[in-house]
Amino acid sequence: MTTTRTENPYPNVPLPAGTYLVEDWVDIGSDSPSRYFEGLHRVVERSGPDRGAEPIQVYIAGAQTPDGSLEPTEIVVHRLHADEPIMGAATARQLARALMAAADDFDRIT
């Protein structure tokens, strides 16, 4: 197996503030290089009828461009499945708060 060392082509571009994950740059040399990012992951612990199920994660995701600007593309709700839609009131309230916070994050960087 050959490993190719990749240098950061944009070393002066700071990581997006408040990010949880930032991937390597892609499409270098094109008209639209970018790197994927995920914002703060908010974890919703389940209680009530869905107690014991994996926690729900809510976060924003998008791309950063070489000029440092951020282009959020989505609010992600991870581990909330249509085949298991049951949740108690406490979980629903906690999920609503997490969604509002993610929407605020989305608005703040756009």
C-alpha positions in Angstrom: 0.0 0.0 0.0 1.3 3.4 -0.9 0.6 6.3 1.4 0.6 9.8 0.0 1.4 12.7 2.3 -1.1 15.5 1.8 0.0 19.0 2.8 -2.7 21.5 3.8 -3.0 23.8 0.7 -4.6 26.6 2.8 -2.6 26.6 6.1 -3.8 30.2 6.9 -7.5 29.3 6.9 -8.5 28.8 10.5 -10.8 25.9 11.5 -14.4 27.0 11.8 -15.1 28.1 15.3 -17.2 25.6 17.3 -16.7 22.7 15.0 -16.7 19.1 16.1 -15.2 17.7 13.0 -13.3 19.2 10.0 -12.2 17.0 7.1 -9.3 17.5 4.6 -9.7 19.9 1.6 -11.2 18.4 -1.5 -11.4 19.6 -5.1 -8.0 21.3 -4.8 -7.1 23.0 -8.1 -10.7 23.3 -9.1 -12.9 26.5 -9.0 -14.5 25.3 -5.8 -12.2 23.7 -3.3 -13.8 23.1 0.1 -13.6 21.1 3.3 -16.5 19.4 5.1 -17.3 20.4 8.7 -19.7 19.5 11.4 -20.8 21.8 14.2 -21.2 21.1 17.8 -23.0 17.7 18.3 -25.9 18.1 20.8 -26.7 14.8 22.3 -30.3 14.0 23.3 -30.5 11.2 25.8 -33.7 9.2 25.5 -36.1 8.7 28.4 -39.7 7.3 28.7 -40.8 4.7 26.2 -37.7 5.0 24.1 -35.3 4.6 27.1 -32.3 2.5 26.2 -32.3 3.5 22.5 -29.1 5.2 21.2 -29.0 8.9 21.9 -30.0 11.3 19.1 -27.4 13.7 17.8 -28.3 17.1 16.3 -25.7 19.2 14.5 -25.1 21.5 11.5 -22.9 20.4 8.6 -21.5 22.1 5.6 -18.5 23.3 3.7 -15.7 25.8 4.3 -14.1 27.6 1.4 -10.5 28.8 1.1 -11.5 32.4 1.9 -12.7 31.0 5.3 -16.4 31.5 4.7 -18.8 28.8 5.8 -21.7 27.4 3.8 -23.9 25.3 6.0 -26.0 22.9 4.0 -28.0 21.0 6.6 -29.1 20.4 10.1 -28.5 16.7 10.8 -30.7 14.6 13.2 -28.8 11.4 13.6 -30.3 8.2 15.1 -33.9 9.3 14.9 -35.3 6.6 12.6 -38.8 6.4 11.0 -39.0 2.7 11.9 -38.8 3.6 15.6 -40.6 6.9 16.0 -41.7 6.5 19.6 -40.4 9.0 22.1 -41.6 10.4 25.4 -42.4 14.0 26.2 -39.1 14.6 27.9 -37.1 13.3 24.9 -39.3 15.4 22.6 -38.6 18.6 24.6 -34.9 17.9 24.7 -34.9 17.2 21.0 -36.8 20.5 20.3 -34.2 22.5 22.3 -31.3 20.8 20.4 -33.0 21.6 17.1 -33.5 25.2 18.1 -29.9 25.5 19.1 -28.7 24.0 15.8 -31.0 26.4 13.9 -29.4 29.3 15.8 -25.9 27.9 14.9 -27.0 27.7 11.2 -28.3 31.3 11.2 -25.3 32.6 13.0 -22.8 31.4 10.3 -24.9 32.3 7.3 
